[in-house]
Amino acid sequence: METSPPPNPYEEAAAEYSARNKSNVWNACYERPAILALLPEISGQRVLDAGCGSGAHAAELRSRGASVIGLDNSAALLRIAHRRLGPDAHLHLADLGDPLPLPEADVDVVLASLVMHYLQDWTPTLREFHRVLRPGGTFVMSTHHPFMDYTLSGSENYFAHEQWPVLS
């Protein structure tokens, strides 16, 4: 019997998530400036924004002169990103756990901001990032510290593998 994937909580919460992401301390004041500061000069570079969400990082990358390809597994977040970035934005619905819809050695930079912790197994995704990166390319990622999630989850077991709501 075939089982369907679990529902994507971002489909219902996309607008609220996007609004909170613009100005909350964690995203707007800490993570976004920090991860963008780790990037090399990107003007004229082709950048994969893996897990692009509503397009906050993509907008900044484009303002710095990059050509951006955004991938996300939420159609609702991609609609918000299209409104933010315009109809010519290269945004695609994709699951980062599957083969990426990009040719080999297609991008100069892969940015994976706060997305890897959603994946069950990082191995296929990291292989795909390696495959689509040009030789000498740059990979920059950020992820939640697991203790932050543990304290917010209310779980009694730090080591448990649990799924819990996106917004609380």
DSSP file with accessible surface (Angstrom, degrees, kcal/mol):
  #  RESIDUE AA STRUCTURE BP1 BP2  ACC     N-H-->O    O-->H-N    N-H-->O    O-->H-N    TCO  KAPPA ALPHA  PHI   PSI    X-CA   Y-CA   Z-CA
    1    1 A M              0   0  229      0, 0.0     2,-0.3     0, 0.0     0, 0.0   0.000 360.0 360.0 360.0 129.9    0.0    0.0    0.0
    2    2 A E        -     0   0  193      1,-0.0     2,-0.4     0, 0.0     0, 0.0  -0.589 360.0-152.3 -79.7 136.6    1.4    3.4   -1.0
    3    3 A T        -     0   0  124     -2,-0.3    -1,-0.0     3,-0.0     0, 0.0  -0.884  11.3-130.3-108.9 143.6    1.5    6.1    1.7
    4    4 A S        -     0   0  105     -2,-0.4     0, 0.0     1,-0.1     0, 0.0  -0.578  33.2 -97.6 -86.9 153.9    1.3    9.7    0.9
    5    5 A P        -     0   0  109      0, 0.0    -1,-0.1     0, 0.0     3,-0.1  -0.291  49.9 -90.0 -65.9 156.2    3.9   12.1    2.3
    6    6 A P        -     0   0   88      0, 0.0    -3,-0.0     0, 0.0     0, 0.0  -0.286  55.6 -87.9 -62.9 152.5    2.9   14.0    5.5
    7    7 A P        -     0   0  118      0, 0.0     3,-0.0     0, 0.0    -3,-0.0  -0.305  39.9-116.0 -62.0 145.8    1.2   17.3    4.8
    8    8 A N    >>  -     0   0   36      1,-0.2     3,-1.8    -3,-0.1     4,-0.5  -0.757  19.0-155.0 -84.8 112.9    3.5   20.3    4.5
    9    9 A P  H 3> S+     0   0   52      0, 0.0     4,-1.5     0, 0.0     3,-0.5   0.754  89.0  67.8 -63.9 -20.1    2.7   22.6    7.4
   10   10 A Y  H 3> S+     0   0   19      1,-0.2     4,-1.0     2,-0.2     7,-0.1   0.724  84.3  71.9 -72.0 -19.7    4.0   25.6    5.4
   11   11 A E  H <4 S+     0   0   71     -3,-1.8    -1,-0.2     1,-0.2     3,-0.2   0.929 109.7  30.6 -61.4 -42.7    1.1   25.3    3.0
   12   12 A E  H  < S+     0   0  191     -4,-0.5     3,-0.2    -3,-0.5     4,-0.2   0.801 127.4  42.0 -83.6 -29.8   -1.3   26.7    5.6
   13   13 A A  H  X S+     0   0   17     -4,-1.5     4,-3.1     1,-0.2     5,-0.3   0.294  78.8 110.8-103.0  10.0    1.1   28.9    7.5
   14   14 A A  H  X S+     0   0    6     -4,-1.0     4,-2.8     1,-0.2     5,-0.2   0.901  79.5  44.9 -57.0 -49.1    3.0   30.4    4.6
   15   15 A A  H  > S+     0   0   72     -3,-0.2     4,-2.3     2,-0.2    -1,-0.2   0.938 117.6  44.4 -63.8 -44.7    1.7   34.0    4.9
   16   16 A E  H  > S+     0   0  105     -4,-0.2     4,-2.5     2,-0.2     5,-0.2   0.928 114.7  49.2 -65.0 -44.2    2.2   34.1    8.7
   17   17 A Y  H  X S+     0   0   47     -4,-3.1     4,-2.5     1,-0.2    -2,-0.2   0.941 111.5  49.2 -60.1 -46.6    5.7   32.5    8.4
   18   18 A S  H  X S+     0   0    5     -4,-2.8     4,-1.3    -5,-0.3    -1,-0.2   0.920 111.6  48.7 -60.7 -43.7    6.7   34.9    5.7
   19   19 A A  H  X S+     0   0   56     -4,-2.3     4,-0.7    -5,-0.2     3,-0.3   0.923 114.3  45.3 -64.0 -43.0    5.6   37.9    7.8
   20   20 A R  H >X S+     0   0  105     -4,-2.5     4,-2.0     1,-0.2     3,-0.6   0.867 108.6  57.7 -68.0 -35.9    7.3   36.7   10.9
   21   21 A N  H 3< S+     0   0   10     -4,-2.5    -1,-0.2    -5,-0.2    -2,-0.2   0.798  95.8  65.3 -65.8 -29.5   10.5   35.9    9.0
   22   22 A K  H 3< S+     0   0  121     -4,-1.3    -1,-0.2    -3,-0.3    -2,-0.2   0.855 122.7   7.5 -63.1 -36.6   10.9   39.5    7.7
   23   23 A S  H << S+     0   0   92     -4,-0.7    -2,-0.2    -3,-0.6    -1,-0.2   0.460  88.8 121.2-132.8  -0.3   11.5   41.0   11.1
   24   24 A N     X> -     0   0   51     -4,-2.0     4,-1.8    -5,-0.1     5,-0.9  -0.293  67.4-117.3 -70.7 156.7   11.9   38.5   13.9
   25   25 A V  I  >>S+     0   0  113      1,-0.2     4,-1.0     3,-0.2     5,-0.8   0.921 108.8  50.7 -59.4 -46.5   15.1   38.6   15.8
   26   26 A W  I  >>S+     0   0   77      3,-0.2     5,-3.1     4,-0.2     4,-0.5   0.947 123.1  25.8 -61.4 -51.9   16.3   35.1   14.8
   27   27 A N  I  4>S+     0   0   13      3,-0.2     5,-2.4     4,-0.2    -2,-0.2   0.967 130.0  33.9 -79.1 -56.2   15.8   35.4   11.0
   28   28 A A  I  <5S+     0   0   24     -4,-1.8    -3,-0.2     1,-0.2    -2,-0.1   0.828 129.7  29.6 -74.8 -33.3   16.1   39.1   10.3
   29   29 A C  I  <<S+     0   0   89     -4,-1.0    -3,-0.2    -5,-0.9    -1,-0.2   0.626 132.6  17.5-105.2 -16.2   18.7   40.2   12.8
   30   30 A Y  I  X<S+     0   0  140     -5,-0.8     4,-1.8    -4,-0.5    -3,-0.2   0.691 123.5  32.2-119.6 -69.2   20.8   37.1   13.4
   31   31 A E  I  ><S+     0   0    7     -5,-3.1     4,-3.0    -6,-0.2     5,-0.3   0.933 116.4  50.0 -65.9 -51.2   20.7   34.3   10.8
   32   32 A R  H  ><S+     0   0   31     -5,-2.4     4,-2.3    -6,-0.3     5,-0.3   0.954 115.0  41.8 -59.7 -51.7   20.2   36.2    7.6
   33   33 A P  H  > S+     0   0   66      0, 0.0     4,-1.7     0, 0.0    -1,-0.2   0.913 116.7  50.7 -61.2 -36.9   22.9   38.8    8.1
   34   34 A A  H  X S+     0   0   49     -4,-1.8     4,-0.8     2,-0.2    -2,-0.2   0.940 113.0  42.4 -67.5 -46.9   25.3   36.1    9.4
   35   35 A I  H >< S+     0   0    4     -4,-3.0     3,-0.8     1,-0.2     4,-0.5   0.906 113.5  52.2 -70.8 -36.7   24.9   33.6    6.5
   36   36 A L  H >< S+     0   0    9     -4,-2.3     3,-1.1    -5,-0.3    -1,-0.2   0.868 104.3  58.0 -66.0 -31.7   24.9   36.4    3.9
   37   37 A A  H 3< S+     0   0   81     -4,-1.7    -1,-0.2    -5,-0.3    -2,-0.2   0.744  99.4  59.9 -68.2 -21.9   28.2   37.6    5.4
   38   38 A L  T << S+     0   0  118     -4,-0.8    -1,-0.2    -3,-0.8    -2,-0.2   0.637  85.9  99.9 -79.6 -14.1   29.7   34.2    4.8
   39   39 A L  S <  S-     0   0   18     -3,-1.1     3,-0.1    -4,-0.5    70,-0.0  -0.409  72.0-126.6 -74.3 148.6   29.2   34.4    1.0
   40   40 A P        -     0   0   56      0, 0.0     2,-0.2     0, 0.0    -1,-0.1  -0.195  57.4 -57.9 -74.5-178.8   31.9   35.3   -1.4
   41   41 A E        -     0   0  146      1,-0.2    23,-0.0     3,-0.0     0, 0.0  -0.459  59.5-177.2 -59.2 124.9   31.4   38.1   -3.9
   42   42 A I    >   +     0   0    3     -2,-0.2     3,-2.7    22,-0.2    25,-0.2   0.444  32.0 128.6-114.1   1.4   28.3   36.9   -5.8
   43   43 A S  T 3  S+     0   0   71      1,-0.3    23,-0.2    23,-0.1    22,-0.2  -0.360  88.6   8.1 -59.9 126.7   27.8   39.6   -8.4
   44   44 A G  T 3  S+     0   0   66     21,-2.6    -1,-0.3     1,-0.3     2,-0.2   0.449 106.1 124.0  80.9  -0.7   27.5   37.8  -11.7
   45   45 A Q    <   -     0   0   65     -3,-2.7    22,-2.8    63,-0.0     2,-0.6  -0.591  64.2-124.1 -92.7 155.7   27.4   34.4  -10.0
   46   46 A R  E     -a   67   0A  70     -2,-0.2    62,-2.6    20,-0.2    63,-1.7  -0.886  34.1-168.4 -98.8 119.7   24.7   31.8  -10.3
   47   47 A V  E     -ab  68 109A   0     20,-3.1    22,-2.7    -2,-0.6     2,-0.6  -0.939  17.8-149.0-119.4 130.5   23.3   31.0   -6.8
   48   48 A L  E     -ab  69 110A   0     61,-3.0    63,-3.2    -2,-0.4     2,-1.0  -0.871   7.9-160.1 -93.0 118.3   21.1   28.2   -5.8
   49   49 A D  E >   -ab  70 111A   1     20,-3.1    22,-2.2    -2,-0.6     3,-0.8  -0.845  14.9-159.7 -97.3  93.1   18.9   29.2   -2.8
   50   50 A A  E 3  S+ab  71 112A   0     61,-2.6    63,-0.5    -2,-1.0    22,-0.1  -0.683  77.4  11.4 -82.3 118.7   18.0   25.8   -1.5
   51   51 A G  T 3  S+     0   0   15     20,-2.2    -1,-0.3    -2,-0.6    21,-0.3   0.902  80.6 175.3  78.7  47.2   14.9   26.0    0.6
   52   52 A C    X   -     0   0    6     19,-2.4     3,-2.2    -3,-0.8     4,-0.4   0.646   8.6-177.5 -67.7 -16.3   14.2   29.6   -0.5
   53   53 A G  T 3   -     0   0    7     18,-0.3    28,-0.3     1,-0.3    -1,-0.2  -0.252  68.5 -10.3  56.6-132.0   10.9   29.9    1.3
   54   54 A S  T 3  S-     0   0    3     26,-0.1    -1,-0.3    27,-0.1    30,-0.2   0.339 104.0-101.0 -87.4   8.2    9.3   33.2    0.6
   55   55 A G  S <> S+     0   0    0     -3,-2.2     4,-2.5    29,-0.1     5,-0.2   0.605  76.3 135.8  93.1  14.6   12.4   34.7   -1.1
   56   56 A A  H  > S+     0   0   14     -4,-0.4     4,-1.5     1,-0.2     5,-0.1   0.944  82.6  38.1 -61.8 -48.5   14.0   36.8    1.6
   57   57 A H  H  > S+     0   0   15     -5,-0.3     4,-2.9     1,-0.2     5,-0.2   0.917 114.5  55.7 -68.2 -41.4   17.5   35.6    0.9
   58   58 A A  H  > S+     0   0    0     -6,-0.3     4,-2.7     1,-0.2     5,-0.2   0.894 104.8  53.3 -58.6 -40.6   16.9   35.4   -2.9
   59   59 A A  H  X S+     0   0   35     -4,-2.5     4,-2.1     1,-0.2    -1,-0.2   0.930 112.1  44.4 -61.0 -43.6   15.9   39.1   -2.9
   60   60 A E  H  X S+     0   0   68     -4,-1.5     4,-1.2    -5,-0.2    -2,-0.2   0.911 112.0  52.4 -67.9 -41.3   19.1   40.1   -1.2
   61   61 A L  H ><>S+     0   0    0     -4,-2.9     5,-2.1     1,-0.2     3,-0.5   0.927 110.9  47.6 -60.3 -44.1   21.2   37.8   -3.4
   62   62 A R  H ><5S+     0   0   83     -4,-2.7     3,-2.0     1,-0.2    -1,-0.2   0.895 106.4  57.0 -64.9 -37.9   19.6   39.4   -6.5
   63   63 A S  H 3<5S+     0   0   86     -4,-2.1    -1,-0.2     1,-0.3    -2,-0.2   0.768 104.1  55.1 -65.4 -21.6   20.3   42.9   -5.1
   64   64 A R  T <<5S-     0   0   96     -4,-1.2    -1,-0.3    -3,-0.5    -2,-0.2   0.284 128.6 -98.3 -91.9   6.9   23.9   41.9   -4.9
   65   65 A G  T < 5S+     0   0   38     -3,-2.0   -21,-2.6     1,-0.3    -3,-0.2   0.575  76.0 139.8  93.8  10.3   24.0   41.0   -8.6
   66   66 A A      < -     0   0   10     -5,-2.1     2,-0.6   -23,-0.2    -1,-0.3  -0.553  53.8-128.4 -85.9 152.3   23.5   37.3   -8.5
   67   67 A S  E     -a   46   0A  52    -22,-2.8   -20,-3.1   -25,-0.2     2,-0.4  -0.906  37.9-154.9 -92.9 120.4   21.4   35.2  -10.8
   68   68 A V  E     -a   47   0A  10     -2,-0.6    22,-0.7   -22,-0.2     2,-0.5  -0.860  23.0-169.5-112.9 134.8   19.3   33.2   -8.3
   69   69 A I  E     -ac  48  90A   3    -22,-2.7   -20,-3.1    -2,-0.4     2,-0.4  -0.988  19.0-159.7-112.8 121.9   17.5   29.8   -8.7
   70   70 A G  E     -ac  49  91A   0     20,-3.1    22,-2.7    -2,-0.5     2,-0.4  -0.889   9.2-173.5-108.0 134.6   15.2   29.1   -5.7
   71   71 A L  E     +ac  50  92A   0    -22,-2.2   -19,-2.4    -2,-0.4   -20,-2.2  -0.984  14.1 154.4-123.0 136.7   13.9   25.7   -4.7
   72   72 A D  E     - c   0  93A  13     20,-1.8    22,-2.3    -2,-0.4    23,-0.0  -0.980  42.3-136.0-154.5 155.8   11.4   25.0   -2.0
   73   73 A N  S    S+     0   0   81     -2,-0.3     2,-0.6    20,-0.2    20,-0.1   0.267  83.7  85.3 -98.6  14.1    8.9   22.3   -1.3
   74   74 A S     >  -     0   0    0      1,-0.2     4,-2.1    20,-0.1     5,-0.1  -0.942  55.2-168.1-117.1 113.3    6.0   24.7   -0.4
   75   75 A A  H  > S+     0   0   31     -2,-0.6     4,-2.1     1,-0.2     5,-0.2   0.871  91.6  56.1 -63.5 -35.2    4.0   26.0   -3.3
   76   76 A A  H  > S+     0   0    8      1,-0.2     4,-1.6     2,-0.2    -1,-0.2   0.918 108.3  45.8 -65.1 -43.5    2.4   28.6   -1.0
   77   77 A L  H  > S+     0   0    4      1,-0.2     4,-2.6     2,-0.2    -1,-0.2   0.895 110.6  54.4 -66.9 -36.3    5.8   30.0    0.0
   78   78 A L  H  X S+     0   0   12     -4,-2.1     4,-2.7     2,-0.2    -2,-0.2   0.876 104.0  54.9 -66.1 -34.4    6.9   30.0   -3.7
   79   79 A R  H  X S+     0   0  138     -4,-2.1     4,-2.0     2,-0.2    -1,-0.2   0.924 109.9  46.8 -62.7 -41.5    3.8   32.1   -4.6
   80   80 A I  H  X S+     0   0   22     -4,-1.6     4,-2.2     2,-0.2    -2,-0.2   0.925 111.5  51.4 -64.7 -42.8    4.9   34.6   -1.9
   81   81 A A  H  X S+     0   0    0     -4,-2.6     4,-3.1   -28,-0.3     5,-0.3   0.911 107.7  52.6 -61.6 -41.0    8.5   34.6   -3.3
   82   82 A H  H  X S+     0   0   65     -4,-2.7     4,-2.5     1,-0.2    -1,-0.2   0.908 109.2  49.4 -62.2 -40.2    7.2   35.2   -6.8
   83   83 A R  H  < S+     0   0  180     -4,-2.0    -1,-0.2     1,-0.2    -2,-0.2   0.900 115.9  43.9 -64.0 -38.7    5.2   38.2   -5.6
   84   84 A R  H  < S+     0   0   83     -4,-2.2    -2,-0.2   -30,-0.2    -1,-0.2   0.903 125.6  30.5 -70.5 -42.4    8.4   39.5   -3.9
   85   85 A L  H  < S-     0   0   16     -4,-3.1     3,-0.2     1,-0.2    -2,-0.2   0.613 110.0-114.6 -98.5 -16.8   10.8   38.8   -6.7
   86   86 A G    ><  -     0   0   19     -4,-2.5     3,-1.7    -5,-0.3    -1,-0.2  -0.133  36.3 -69.4  99.2 163.6    8.6   39.2   -9.8
   87   87 A P  T 3  S+     0   0  129      0, 0.0    -1,-0.1     0, 0.0    -4,-0.1   0.700 125.0  63.4 -68.1 -17.9    7.4   36.8  -12.5
   88   88 A D  T 3  S+     0   0  108     -3,-0.2    -2,-0.1    -6,-0.1     2,-0.1   0.486  75.3 120.3 -85.4  -0.2   10.9   36.4  -14.0
   89   89 A A    <   -     0   0    9     -3,-1.7     2,-1.2    -7,-0.2   -20,-0.1  -0.372  68.0-128.6 -65.4 140.4   12.2   34.8  -10.8
   90   90 A H  E     +c   69   0A 105    -22,-0.7   -20,-3.1    -2,-0.1     2,-0.4  -0.729  49.0 153.9 -92.5  85.6   13.6   31.3  -11.3
   91   91 A L  E     -c   70   0A  18     -2,-1.2     2,-0.4   -22,-0.2   -20,-0.2  -0.953  18.9-174.2-120.4 136.9   11.7   29.4   -8.6
   92   92 A H  E     -c   71   0A  83    -22,-2.7   -20,-1.8    -2,-0.4     2,-0.5  -0.992  29.0-122.1-137.1 139.5   10.8   25.8   -8.6
   93   93 A L  E     +c   72   0A 111     -2,-0.4     2,-0.3   -22,-0.2   -20,-0.2  -0.670  53.5 148.9 -75.6 120.2    8.8   23.4   -6.4
   94   94 A A        -     0   0   15    -22,-2.3     2,-0.6    -2,-0.5   -20,-0.1  -0.983  48.2-129.3-157.4 145.6   11.3   20.7   -5.3
   95   95 A D    >   -     0   0   71     -2,-0.3     3,-2.2     4,-0.2    -2,-0.0  -0.877  18.4-146.3 -95.8 122.0   12.0   18.4   -2.5
   96   96 A L  T 3  S+     0   0   10     -2,-0.6    32,-0.1     1,-0.3    -1,-0.1   0.626  97.1  65.9 -67.8  -9.8   15.6   18.7   -1.4
   97   97 A G  T 3  S+     0   0   30      2,-0.1    -1,-0.3    27,-0.1     3,-0.1   0.569  98.0  65.6 -83.9  -8.6   15.6   15.0   -0.6
   98   98 A D  S <  S-     0   0   91     -3,-2.2    30,-0.0     1,-0.1    -4,-0.0  -0.613 108.2 -70.0-104.5 168.2   15.1   14.2   -4.3
   99   99 A P        -     0   0  108      0, 0.0    -4,-0.2     0, 0.0    -1,-0.1  -0.320  60.3-112.9 -56.4 136.7   17.4   14.7   -7.2
  100  100 A L        -     0   0    9      1,-0.1     2,-1.8    -4,-0.1    -4,-0.1  -0.500  15.9-122.0 -76.5 144.4   17.6   18.4   -7.9
  101  101 A P  S    S+     0   0   79      0, 0.0    -1,-0.1     0, 0.0    -7,-0.0  -0.221  81.2  97.8 -81.9  50.0   16.1   19.8  -11.2
  102  102 A L  S    S-     0   0   16     -2,-1.8     3,-0.1     5,-0.0    -2,-0.1  -0.979  74.6-110.9-135.8 148.2   19.4   21.3  -12.3
  103  103 A P    >   -     0   0   80      0, 0.0     3,-0.9     0, 0.0     4,-0.1  -0.282  50.3 -77.9 -72.8 166.0   22.2   20.1  -14.6
  104  104 A E  T 3  S+     0   0  147      1,-0.2    28,-0.3     2,-0.1    27,-0.1  -0.299 113.7   6.4 -61.5 141.6   25.6   19.1  -13.3
  105  105 A A  T 3  S+     0   0   37     26,-2.8    -1,-0.2    28,-0.3    28,-0.2   0.870  87.9 138.3  52.4  46.6   28.0   22.0  -12.4
  106  106 A D    <   +     0   0   24     26,-1.0     2,-0.3    -3,-0.9    27,-0.2   0.669  52.5  48.9 -96.0 -21.1   25.3   24.5  -13.0
  107  107 A V  E     - d   0 133A   0     25,-2.6    27,-2.9    -4,-0.1   -60,-0.2  -0.898  55.3-152.4-127.4 154.5   25.8   26.9  -10.1
  108  108 A D  E    S+     0   0A  29    -62,-2.6    30,-2.3    -2,-0.3     2,-0.4   0.734  86.8  26.0 -89.0 -29.4   28.7   28.8   -8.5
  109  109 A V  E     -bd  47 138A   1    -63,-1.7   -61,-3.0    28,-0.2     2,-0.5  -0.999  59.2-158.9-139.5 138.7   27.2   29.0   -5.0
  110  110 A V  E     -bd  48 139A   0     28,-2.7    30,-2.7    -2,-0.4     2,-0.5  -0.989  11.9-169.3-114.7 124.2   24.7   26.9   -3.0
  111  111 A L  E     +bd  49 140A   0    -63,-3.2   -61,-2.6    -2,-0.5     2,-0.5  -0.970   7.3 179.1-111.8 122.3   23.0   28.6   -0.1
  112  112 A A  E     -bd  50 141A   0     28,-2.6    30,-2.1    -2,-0.5     2,-0.6  -0.821  10.4-175.4-124.7  89.0   21.1   26.4    2.3
  113  113 A S  E     - d   0 142A  12    -63,-0.5    30,-0.1    -2,-0.5   -56,-0.1  -0.785  65.3 -29.5 -95.0 118.0   19.7   28.6    5.0
  114  114 A L  S    S+     0   0   14     28,-0.7    -1,-0.2    -2,-0.6    29,-0.2   0.851 112.3  99.9  48.5  46.1   17.8   26.9    7.9
  115  115 A V    >   +     0   0   18     27,-0.7     3,-2.0    -3,-0.3     4,-0.3   0.639  53.6  75.6-127.2 -29.1   16.6   24.0    5.7
  116  116 A M  G >  S+     0   0    0     26,-0.5     3,-2.0     1,-0.3    27,-0.1   0.830  86.3  65.5 -62.7 -32.3   18.8   21.0    6.3
  117  117 A H  G 3  S+     0   0   48      1,-0.3    -1,-0.3     5,-0.0    26,-0.1   0.635  93.2  63.5 -68.9  -8.6   17.3   20.2    9.7
  118  118 A Y  G <  S+     0   0  117     -3,-2.0     2,-0.4     2,-0.0    -1,-0.3   0.595  87.3  91.1 -84.4 -12.6   14.0   19.4    7.9
  119  119 A L    <   -     0   0   30     -3,-2.0     3,-0.2    -4,-0.3    -4,-0.0  -0.700  66.2-150.4 -91.7 137.9   15.6   16.5    6.0
  120  120 A Q  S    S+     0   0  155     -2,-0.4     2,-0.4     1,-0.3    -1,-0.1   0.906  90.9  20.6 -66.6 -44.3   15.6   13.0    7.4
  121  121 A D     >  -     0   0   90      1,-0.1     4,-0.5     2,-0.0    -1,-0.3  -0.979  61.3-167.3-133.7 119.1   18.9   12.1    5.6
  122  122 A W  H  > S+     0   0   90     -2,-0.4     4,-2.9    -3,-0.2     5,-0.3   0.701  72.2  84.8 -77.4 -21.3   21.4   14.8    4.5
  123  123 A T  H  > S+     0   0   64      1,-0.2     4,-2.3     2,-0.2     5,-0.2   0.916  90.8  42.6 -55.7 -52.9   23.5   12.4    2.4
  124  124 A P  H  > S+     0   0   48      0, 0.0     4,-2.1     0, 0.0    -1,-0.2   0.904 116.2  50.3 -63.6 -34.8   21.5   12.5   -0.9
  125  125 A T  H  X S+     0   0    0     -4,-0.5     4,-2.6     2,-0.2    -2,-0.2   0.932 110.4  47.7 -68.2 -45.3   21.0   16.3   -0.6
  126  126 A L  H  X S+     0   0   65     -4,-2.9     4,-2.4     1,-0.2    -1,-0.2   0.894 110.8  52.8 -64.7 -35.7   24.7   17.0    0.0
  127  127 A R  H  X S+     0   0  171     -4,-2.3     4,-2.3    -5,-0.3    -1,-0.2   0.909 110.1  48.5 -62.2 -42.0   25.6   14.7   -2.9
  128  128 A E  H  X S+     0   0   30     -4,-2.1     4,-2.4     2,-0.2     5,-0.2   0.901 109.1  52.0 -66.8 -40.4   23.2   16.7   -5.1
  129  129 A F  H  X S+     0   0    4     -4,-2.6     4,-1.6     1,-0.2    -2,-0.2   0.935 111.2  48.3 -59.4 -44.0   24.6   20.0   -4.0
  130  130 A H  H  < S+     0   0  152     -4,-2.4    -2,-0.2     1,-0.2    -1,-0.2   0.910 110.8  51.8 -61.6 -40.9   28.1   18.7   -4.9
  131  131 A R  H  < S+     0   0   70     -4,-2.3   -26,-2.8     1,-0.2    -2,-0.2   0.912 113.6  41.7 -63.9 -41.7   26.8   17.6   -8.3
  132  132 A V  H  < S+     0   0    0     -4,-2.4   -25,-2.6   -28,-0.3   -26,-1.0   0.693  96.0  94.4 -85.2 -15.5   25.2   20.9   -9.2
  133  133 A L  E  < S-d  107   0A  27     -4,-1.6   -28,-0.3    -5,-0.2   -25,-0.2  -0.564  78.1-123.1 -75.8 137.1   28.1   23.1   -7.9
  134  134 A R  E >   -     0   0A  87    -27,-2.9     3,-2.5    -2,-0.3   -28,-0.1  -0.401  46.8 -78.8 -69.6 153.8   30.8   24.1  -10.4
  135  135 A P  E 3  S+     0   0A 126      0, 0.0    -1,-0.1     0, 0.0     3,-0.1  -0.299 124.3  19.1 -54.6 133.0   34.4   23.0   -9.5
  136  136 A G  E 3  S+     0   0A  85      1,-0.2    -2,-0.1    -3,-0.1   -28,-0.0   0.513  96.9 146.7  81.3   6.0   35.7   25.4   -6.9
  137  137 A G  E <   -     0   0A  29     -3,-2.5     2,-0.4   -30,-0.1   -28,-0.2  -0.065  46.1-113.0 -69.3 174.9   32.1   26.5   -6.0
  138  138 A T  E     -d  109   0A  46    -30,-2.3   -28,-2.7    -3,-0.1     2,-0.5  -0.925  20.1-166.2-118.1 135.1   31.0   27.6   -2.6
  139  139 A F  E     +d  110   0A  74     -2,-0.4     2,-0.4   -30,-0.2   -28,-0.2  -0.985  11.9 176.7-118.7 123.7   28.5   25.9   -0.2
  140  140 A V  E     +d  111   0A  13    -30,-2.7   -28,-2.6    -2,-0.5     2,-0.3  -0.997   7.4 167.2-128.0 130.0   27.2   27.9    2.7
  141  141 A M  E     -d  112   0A  56     -2,-0.4     2,-0.3   -30,-0.2   -28,-0.2  -0.958  17.9-166.7-139.9 157.5   24.6   26.5    5.1
  142  142 A S  E     -d  113   0A  23    -30,-2.1   -27,-0.7    -2,-0.3   -28,-0.7  -0.956  11.0-180.0-135.1 157.3   23.0   27.3    8.5
  143  143 A T        -     0   0   53     -2,-0.3     2,-0.1   -29,-0.2    -2,-0.0  -0.980  34.8 -91.4-150.9 159.4   20.8   25.1   10.7
  144  144 A H        -     0   0   32     -2,-0.3   -29,-0.0     1,-0.1     3,-0.0  -0.418  42.7-112.3 -65.4 149.0   19.1   25.3   14.0
  145  145 A H    >>  -     0   0  118      1,-0.1     4,-1.3    -2,-0.1     3,-1.1  -0.710  26.9-129.6 -77.1 131.8   21.0   24.2   17.0
  146  146 A P  H 3> S+     0   0   72      0, 0.0     4,-2.4     0, 0.0     5,-0.2   0.804 104.6  62.3 -58.7 -26.1   19.1   21.0   18.2
  147  147 A F  H 3> S+     0   0  105      1,-0.2     4,-2.5     2,-0.2     5,-0.2   0.879  98.8  55.8 -69.7 -31.4   18.9   22.3   21.7
  148  148 A M  H <> S+     0   0   57     -3,-1.1     4,-1.8     2,-0.2    -1,-0.2   0.952 110.9  44.0 -61.5 -47.8   16.8   25.2   20.6
  149  149 A D  H  X S+     0   0   34     -4,-1.3     4,-2.0     1,-0.2    -2,-0.2   0.904 111.8  54.3 -63.6 -40.2   14.3   22.9   19.0
  150  150 A Y  H  X>S+     0   0   68     -4,-2.4     4,-1.0     1,-0.2     5,-0.5   0.935 108.8  46.9 -61.2 -46.1   14.4   20.6   22.0
  151  151 A T  H  <5S+     0   0   80     -4,-2.5    -1,-0.2     1,-0.2    -2,-0.2   0.866 116.3  45.3 -67.8 -31.8   13.5   23.4   24.4
  152  152 A L  H  <5S+     0   0  109     -4,-1.8    -1,-0.2    -5,-0.2    -2,-0.2   0.764 105.0  62.8 -79.3 -25.3   10.7   24.6   22.2
  153  153 A S  H  <5S-     0   0   32     -4,-2.0    -1,-0.2    -5,-0.2    -2,-0.2   0.759  92.4-136.3 -74.7 -26.3    9.3   21.2   21.5
  154  154 A G  T  <5 +     0   0   66     -4,-1.0    -3,-0.1     1,-0.2    -4,-0.1   0.552  51.9 150.5  78.8   6.5    8.3   20.3   25.1
  155  155 A S      < -     0   0   21     -5,-0.5    -1,-0.2     1,-0.1     3,-0.1  -0.338  47.1-147.4 -70.1 154.2    9.7   16.8   24.5
  156  156 A E  S    S+     0   0  190      1,-0.2     2,-0.5    -3,-0.1    -1,-0.1   0.440  84.1  66.3 -97.4  -1.7   11.2   14.9   27.4
  157  157 A N    >   -     0   0   85      1,-0.1     3,-1.3    -7,-0.1    -1,-0.2  -0.916  59.2-167.5-128.0 105.9   13.8   13.2   25.2
  158  158 A Y  T 3  S+     0   0   88     -2,-0.5    -1,-0.1     1,-0.3    -8,-0.1   0.835  92.0  50.1 -57.0 -33.7   16.5   15.3   23.6
  159  159 A F  T 3  S+     0   0  175      2,-0.1    -1,-0.3    -9,-0.0     2,-0.0   0.518  83.7 114.6 -89.3  -4.2   17.5   12.4   21.3
  160  160 A A    <   -     0   0   37     -3,-1.3     2,-0.8     1,-0.1    -5,-0.1  -0.357  65.9-131.9 -67.5 145.0   14.0   11.6   20.0
  161  161 A H        +     0   0  140     -2,-0.0     2,-0.3     2,-0.0    -1,-0.1  -0.892  44.8 161.9 -97.6 108.0   13.3   12.2   16.3
  162  162 A E        -     0   0   95     -2,-0.8     2,-0.5     2,-0.0    -7,-0.0  -0.939  37.0-141.9-132.2 150.7   10.1   14.1   16.3
  163  163 A Q        +     0   0  144     -2,-0.3    -2,-0.0     0, 0.0     0, 0.0  -0.943  29.1 172.5-109.2 133.6    8.1   16.3   14.0
  164  164 A W        -     0   0   82     -2,-0.5   -11,-0.0     1,-0.1    -2,-0.0  -0.917  39.7 -67.5-138.8 164.3    6.3   19.2   15.6
  165  165 A P        -     0   0   90      0, 0.0    -1,-0.1     0, 0.0     3,-0.0  -0.093  32.7-135.4 -57.0 149.1    4.4   22.2   14.3
  166  166 A V  S    S+     0   0   38      1,-0.1     2,-0.4     2,-0.0  -156,-0.0   0.918  91.6  34.1 -67.1 -46.7    6.1   25.0   12.3
  167  167 A L              0   0   36   -158,-0.1    -1,-0.1     0, 0.0  -150,-0.0  -0.898 360.0 360.0-114.4 140.5    4.4   27.8   14.2
  168  168 A S              0   0  134     -2,-0.4    -2,-0.0    -3,-0.0     0, 0.0  -0.807 360.0 360.0-123.5 360.0    3.5   27.8   17.8
